[in-house]
Amino acid sequence: MAARAAGLLDSPALPQRVALNAPYPNPFNAGTVLVVELPGSYRAELTVYNLLGQRVRQLLSGPLAAGAHAVAW
């Protein structure tokens, strides 16, 4: 039983809610990474818009499994 409990502690926990984390290293660098966290499987779409509401780029569209997903831009 102890080995089974230790395995559960070692595995990363699933997020409790949908979250879009702050970009890193910095949104003003030549490239940045966005991390999306999902508590379950979802059809996800991540699109970047400018201040005028115009679509700049669609970064992802489709089904994603539960967990954290990094998207480079």
Secondary structure, 3 states (H helix, E strand, C coil): CHHHHHHHHHCCCCCCCCEECCCECCCCCCCCEEEEEECCCEEEEEEEECCCCCEEEEEEEEEECCEEEEEEC
